[in-house]
Amino acid sequence: MLYRFSKNLMTSALIAVPLAAGAVPAMAAEYKLDPAHSFIVFKIKHLGFSWLVGRFNSFDGTIEYDPETGPESQSISVTIDAASLDTNHAERDKHLRSDDFFNVSEYPTVTFESTGYEGDETGGTLSGELTFLGVTKPISFEVRKVGEGADPWGGYRAGFEGSYTMTRGDFGMDYDLGPASRTVEIDLYVEGIRQ
């Protein structure tokens, strides 16, 4: 179930969204994720009857982004503190942190490092490597720019969103929750502050 997305990592997150074709390669601006306005949310079917929803409360990351540079200059790195998972139920969260699921004592973080992007400045497909439970696999998911511009405090921000469906067993999380719960849906909503 999820990510640790940063250069250290699931975010997410996220979103190294590029720019128009034909631009001269250049260094993109660095954006630091704003934890107060970024969210990594997951949901999984409960017995096939309803959804169990949770989030990660602690993560960090950086986005390299500039709408005037090419896709090759865009990137994102996210690191998630796996123990910060929160499903609004203390006993369940304790079980999720155990070696049945996230095994946070052995694998305290989830990470995502982007490796490429195909699209334009409004959105596209982000590819990268997700490391979860000690297993690293290439993944791709759709991302979209929500908006960007000056903020009221003299800074400059950009926001992105994306969604990824993870098959738990692909990363070794095989605790049997029934056939409806083999996958986890992850939604990323991130806002970065230009440094």
Backbone hydrogen bonds in HBPLUS format (Angstrom, degrees):
<---DONOR---> <-ACCEPTOR-->    atom                        ^
c    i                          cat <-CA-CA->   ^        H-A-AA   ^      H-
h    n   atom  resd res      DA  || num        DHA   H-A  angle D-A-AA Bond
n    s   type  num  typ     dist DA aas  dist angle  dist       angle   num
A0112-PHE N   A0004-ARG O   2.39 MM 108  5.82  90.5  2.16 121.8 130.4     1
A0080-ILE N   A0009-LEU O   2.00 MM  71  4.96 108.5  1.44 164.7 136.4     2
A0029-ALA N   A0065-TYR O   3.25 MM  36  5.40 131.4  2.50 115.9 117.1     3
A0065-TYR N   A0029-ALA O   2.86 MM  36  5.40 157.7  1.91 158.8 160.0     4
A0195-GLN N   A0030-GLU O   2.83 MM 165  5.75 166.3  1.85 167.3 165.3     5
A0031-TYR N   A0063-ILE O   2.70 MM  32  4.97 155.1  1.76 154.6 162.1     6
A0063-ILE N   A0031-TYR O   2.81 MM  32  4.97 157.9  1.86 145.7 152.4     7
A0032-LYS N   A0193-ILE O   2.93 MM 161  5.24 158.9  1.97 140.9 137.6     8
A0193-ILE N   A0032-LYS O   2.84 MM 161  5.24 161.3  1.87 140.7 142.6     9
A0033-LEU N   A0061-GLY O   3.03 MM  28  5.49 177.4  2.04 145.9 145.5    10
A0034-ASP N   A0191-GLU O   2.78 MM 157  5.71 167.1  1.79 172.2 167.6    11
A0037-HIS N   A0034-ASP O   3.02 MM   3  5.55 154.3  2.08 116.0 123.7    12
A0039-PHE N   A0189-TYR O   2.61 MM 150  5.07 157.4  1.66 149.3 157.7    13
A0189-TYR N   A0039-PHE O   2.88 MM 150  5.07 163.0  1.91 159.6 160.4    14
A0056-PHE N   A0040-ILE O   3.08 MM  16  5.80 146.9  2.19 159.7 167.7    15
A0041-VAL N   A0187-ASP O   2.93 MM 146  5.21 171.5  1.94 162.6 162.6    16
A0187-ASP N   A0041-VAL O   2.79 MM 146  5.21 166.4  1.81 154.9 159.7    17
A0042-PHE N   A0054-GLY O   2.88 MM  12  5.33 164.8  1.90 136.4 141.1    18
A0054-GLY N   A0042-PHE O   2.87 MM  12  5.33 163.6  1.89 156.1 158.3    19
A0043-LYS N   A0185-GLU O   2.88 MM 142  5.32 144.4  2.01 146.5 156.8    20
A0185-GLU N   A0043-LYS O   2.93 MM 142  5.32 165.2  1.96 166.3 163.0    21
A0044-ILE N   A0052-LEU O   2.96 MM   8  5.35 152.3  2.03 146.4 155.1    22
A0052-LEU N   A0044-ILE O   2.80 MM   8  5.35 165.0  1.82 158.3 163.4    23
A0046-HIS N   A0050-SER O   2.77 MM   4  5.31 168.1  1.78 141.0 142.7    24
A0049-PHE N   A0046-HIS O   2.93 MM   3  5.86 160.6  1.96 130.4 132.3    25
A0055-ARG N   A0086-ASP O   3.03 MM  31  5.38 146.3  2.14 133.4 143.5    26
A0086-ASP N   A0055-ARG O   2.82 MM  31  5.38 141.6  1.96 159.0 167.0    27
A0057-ASN N   A0084-SER O   3.18 MM  27  5.22 164.6  2.20 119.2 123.5    28
A0081-ASP N   A0058-SER O   2.98 MM  23  5.53 171.6  1.99 151.4 152.6    29
A0060-ASP N   A0079-THR O   2.94 MM  19  5.48 154.6  2.01 151.9 160.1    30
A0079-THR N   A0060-ASP O   2.83 MM  19  5.48 165.8  1.85 163.5 165.3    31
A0062-THR N   A0077-SER O   2.91 MM  15  5.43 144.5  2.04 147.1 158.4    32
A0077-SER N   A0062-THR O   2.93 MM  15  5.43 155.5  1.99 159.6 164.5    33
A0064-GLU N   A0075-SER O   2.77 MM  11  4.97 166.5  1.79 140.1 144.8    34
A0075-SER N   A0064-GLU O   2.99 MM  11  4.97 153.3  2.07 132.1 137.3    35
A0069-THR N   A0066-ASP O   3.05 MM   3  5.60 168.3  2.07 124.6 125.0    36
A0073-SER N   A0070-GLY O   2.99 MM   3  5.79 165.5  2.01 124.9 129.4    37
A0074-GLN N   A0071-PRO O   3.11 MM   3  5.36 164.9  2.14 112.3 117.1    38
A0114-SER N   A0076-ILE O   2.97 MM  38  5.45 168.1  1.99 171.5 170.1    39
A0078-VAL N   A0112-PHE O   2.97 MM  34  5.29 164.0  2.00 153.2 157.8    40
A0112-PHE N   A0078-VAL O   3.01 MM  34  5.29 155.4  2.07 152.4 154.2    41
A0080-ILE N   A0110-VAL O   2.83 MM  30  5.09 168.4  1.84 158.6 161.7    42
A0110-VAL N   A0080-ILE O   3.03 MM  30  5.09 148.9  2.13 135.8 144.8    43
A0084-SER N   A0081-ASP O   2.96 MM   3  5.56 159.7  2.00 118.3 125.0    44
A0082-ALA N   A0108-PRO O   2.92 MM  26  5.47 148.5  2.02 138.2 144.7    45
A0085-LEU N   A0082-ALA O   3.28 MM   3  5.99 154.4  2.35 122.5 122.7    46
A0093-ASP N   A0089-HIS O   2.91 MM   4  6.11 163.6  1.94 160.9 166.4    47
A0094-LYS N   A0090-ALA O   2.97 MM   4  6.16 151.0  2.05 145.5 153.3    48
A0095-HIS N   A0091-GLU O   3.11 MM   4  6.41 154.8  2.17 144.4 150.3    49
A0096-LEU N   A0092-ARG O   2.85 MM   4  6.17 159.1  1.89 154.7 161.1    50
A0097-ARG N   A0093-ASP O   3.01 MM   4  6.21 140.8  2.16 143.4 152.9    51
A0098-SER N   A0095-HIS O   3.02 MM   3  5.17 150.2  2.12 104.4 113.8    52
A0102-PHE N   A0096-LEU O   2.90 MM   6  5.96 165.9  1.92 165.7 167.6    53
A0104-VAL N   A0097-ARG O   3.12 MM   7  5.50 153.3  2.19 139.9 147.3    54
A0101-PHE N   A0098-SER O   3.09 MM   3  5.86 156.2  2.14 119.1 124.6    55
A0103-ASN N   A0098-SER O   2.77 MM   5  4.75 151.3  1.86 136.7 128.2    56
A0106-GLU N   A0103-ASN O   3.10 MM   3  5.80 139.3  2.28 116.3 125.2    57
A0107-TYR N   A0103-ASN O   2.89 MM   4  5.97 163.1  1.92 155.5 160.3    58
A0111-THR N   A0131-THR O   3.04 MM  20  5.14 160.1  2.08 141.9 147.8    59
A0131-THR N   A0111-THR O   2.83 MM  20  5.14 166.8  1.84 150.1 153.7    60
A0113-GLU N   A0129-GLU O   3.07 MM  16  5.34 153.7  2.14 139.3 147.1    61
A0129-GLU N   A0113-GLU O   2.82 MM  16  5.34 157.9  1.87 148.0 150.7    62
A0115-THR N   A0127-SER O   2.78 MM  12  5.62 165.1  1.80 127.6 131.1    63
A0116-GLY N   A0127-SER O   3.35 MM  11  5.15 148.6  2.45 132.9 125.2    64
A0127-SER N   A0116-GLY O   2.91 MM  11  5.15 176.8  1.91 150.3 149.2    65
A0118-GLU N   A0125-THR O   2.96 MM   7  5.23 158.0  2.01 145.5 152.7    66
A0125-THR N   A0118-GLU O   2.75 MM   7  5.23 160.1  1.79 154.3 156.3    67
A0120-ASP N   A0123-GLY O   3.20 MM   3  5.64 161.7  2.23 143.6 141.4    68
A0145-LYS N   A0122-THR O   2.90 MM  23  5.17 165.9  1.92 126.2 130.9    69
A0124-GLY N   A0143-VAL O   3.03 MM  19  5.57 148.8  2.13 137.6 145.9    70
A0143-VAL N   A0124-GLY O   2.88 MM  19  5.57 162.4  1.91 158.1 161.6    71
A0126-LEU N   A0141-PHE O   2.88 MM  15  5.54 163.2  1.90 167.7 161.9    72
A0141-PHE N   A0126-LEU O   2.98 MM  15  5.54 151.4  2.06 148.4 157.2    73
A0128-GLY N   A0139-ILE O   2.99 MM  11  5.63 151.5  2.07 159.3 162.1    74
A0139-ILE N   A0128-GLY O   2.85 MM  11  5.63 160.5  1.89 156.4 161.8    75
A0130-LEU N   A0137-LYS O   2.92 MM   7  5.51 161.8  1.95 164.4 158.8    76
A0137-LYS N   A0130-LEU O   2.96 MM   7  5.51 156.5  2.02 148.7 153.7    77
A0132-PHE N   A0135-VAL O   2.89 MM   3  5.34 157.3  1.94 150.2 150.7    78
A0135-VAL N   A0132-PHE O   3.00 MM   3  5.34 165.4  2.02 115.6 120.0    79
A0144-ARG N   A0161-GLU O   2.81 MM  17  5.42 148.0  1.91 158.1 165.9    80
A0161-GLU N   A0144-ARG O   2.91 MM  17  5.42 152.8  1.98 152.4 161.4    81
A0146-VAL N   A0159-GLY O   2.79 MM  13  5.30 160.2  1.82 133.0 138.6    82
A0159-GLY N   A0147-GLY O   2.81 MM  12  5.46 164.3  1.84 169.1 170.3    83
A0149-GLY N   A0157-ARG O   2.90 MM   8  5.57 152.8  1.97 154.5 160.4    84
A0157-ARG N   A0149-GLY O   2.93 MM   8  5.57 171.4  1.93 154.1 152.4    85
A0151-ASP N   A0155-GLY O   2.92 MM   4  5.37 162.3  1.95 131.0 134.6    86
A0194-ARG N   A0156-TYR O   2.83 MM  38  5.52 173.1  1.84 167.4 169.5    87
A0158-ALA N   A0192-GLY O   3.06 MM  34  5.41 149.4  2.15 143.6 151.9    88
A0192-GLY N   A0158-ALA O   2.80 MM  34  5.41 169.6  1.81 162.8 163.1    89
A0160-PHE N   A0190-VAL O   2.81 MM  30  5.39 158.2  1.86 156.3 163.8    90
A0190-VAL N   A0160-PHE O   2.89 MM  30  5.39 158.0  1.94 154.0 160.5    91
A0162-GLY N   A0188-LEU O   2.97 MM  26  5.12 147.8  2.07 138.2 143.2    92
A0188-LEU N   A0162-GLY O   2.80 MM  26  5.12 171.8  1.81 159.3 159.2    93
A0164-TYR N   A0186-ILE O   2.91 MM  22  5.20 156.9  1.97 147.8 154.9    94
A0186-ILE N   A0164-TYR O   2.78 MM  22  5.20 162.9  1.80 158.7 164.3    95
A0166-MET N   A0184-VAL O   2.83 MM  18  5.19 161.2  1.86 160.7 158.6    96
A0184-VAL N   A0166-MET O   2.76 MM  18  5.19 152.3  1.83 149.2 158.9    97
A0170-ASP N   A0167-THR O   3.07 MM   3  5.66 145.6  2.19 116.2 125.4    98
A0168-ARG N   A0182-ARG O   2.98 MM  14  5.94 149.7  2.07 156.6 166.3    99
A0171-PHE N   A0168-ARG O   3.06 MM   3  5.78 156.8  2.11 119.6 125.8   100
A0173-MET N   A0168-ARG O   3.17 MM   5  5.11 152.6  2.25 138.1 129.8   101
A0172-GLY N   A0169-GLY O   3.10 MM   3  4.84 166.9  2.12 102.3 105.3   102
A0181-SER N   A0178-GLY O   3.07 MM   3  5.68 161.2  2.11 120.0 125.9   103
